[in-house]
């Protein structure tokens, strides 16, 4: 089978398309024929060698994918050959024609969701759900500011929050991105490349500030976030790419809570809740992954450049 293989950490070009053997599966494992694989920022951090926990070399990248069950292990009970599924992590890496997963890393994909959209399900929707509801305990009637709302996690957060009855304020820096956020139901949209956008955020909340901020780029935005956060507000740090000079006194006057989170720190019970809610949302239609760009598997290096360097617009996927 064809697969992307990383033999050294570095730039996107260290990813090479190779011919490798289809891996064997164990008793609790599933072999999936990959139709589409999701590209996430965390994939680029791992490939570049800057993530706290790194895979052993060589490895095939990827956690998110969607496809068809090809083979099941002897002890697998929830899936059968031919099932449409999406993955939530993998054993062998999803940037490949076939992927091996543990049974608990696989979930059914509703018939109304294409494989390309299915490849954009897990990391974006699980991350935003965990940030909104499991960490910040968001509830109906609150206001949430979603930085970078036109990206995969941001769009997922807009959809979750609107369905839960929150007032949603989203930011983007392109006209297409701002329109995309509006189309997903955001109540207010702002251009975060404009110098005065935070003043506009405050104006939209009648000067009260927002109850909750989902922060996708903390090294750029965190200090400024306190200007638009309401008393007893919460900030969930989902993304960060550098260090900042930060005065903890900023947290004191408003009794602010800052949550750091990593998706895969969830408990088994939290994981079950996430998967249950994702399936429900996809089936009922209030969750709808947006695919911004699709690349062929051999163009994975280009996809990695795109996910980091370009203005966010939906999910980037690989077609296998």
Secondary structure as UniProt FT lines:
FT   STRAND          2..6
FT   HELIX           12..14
FT   STRAND          15..19
FT   TURN            27..28
FT   STRAND          29..39
FT   HELIX           41..48
FT   STRAND          64..72
FT   TURN            74..75
FT   TURN            81..82
FT   STRAND          84..88
FT   STRAND          98..102
FT   HELIX           103..105
FT   STRAND          106..108
FT   TURN            111..112
FT   HELIX           115..118
FT   TURN            119..120
FT   HELIX           122..129
FT   HELIX           130..135
FT   TURN            140..141
FT   STRAND          143..146
FT   TURN            147..150
FT   HELIX           152..163
FT   TURN            164..165
FT   STRAND          167..172
FT   HELIX           175..183
FT   TURN            184..185
FT   STRAND          188..191
FT   TURN            192..193
FT   TURN            195..196
FT   HELIX           197..204
FT   TURN            205..207
FT   STRAND          210..215
FT   HELIX           218..225
FT   HELIX           226..228
FT   STRAND          229..237
FT   HELIX           248..251
FT   TURN            252..255
FT   STRAND          257..260
FT   HELIX           263..265
FT   HELIX           268..284
FT   STRAND          291..296
FT   HELIX           297..299
FT   HELIX           300..309
FT   STRAND          314..319
//
